[in-house]
């Protein structure tokens, strides 16, 4: 295989399947779903199969970051595997960044090791037009 992409959606939140608040966390059921996905992923993505992700991309939402980190714990930022993690607003169908620009800084503080520079660059370039 040249490249393989794995897409997962965030787990259940208090708002249901479509979180509209950047700070919405997973419910207990959402955490359980992410852990179930983690076990499935571990079956297929490991050194034995040779299918180890090179890059992790997550949406700028707390529930998305929680889901991704729970689904790929062995490859979490700053782990021994040292794989890059980035946050990109195109992974979400809700424009959360425009509604609260400070949210990027909060996510970055809460989830160190995930690169938010794309969002920060987008935010600064869009303010040039204002």
ABEGO torsion letter per residue (X at the ends): XABBBBBBBBBBBAAEABBABAABBBBAAAAAAAAAAAAAAAAABBAAAGBBBABBBBBBBAAAAAAAAAABAAABBGBAAGBBBBBBAAABABBAAAABAAAAAAAAAABBGBBAAAAAAAAAAAAAAX
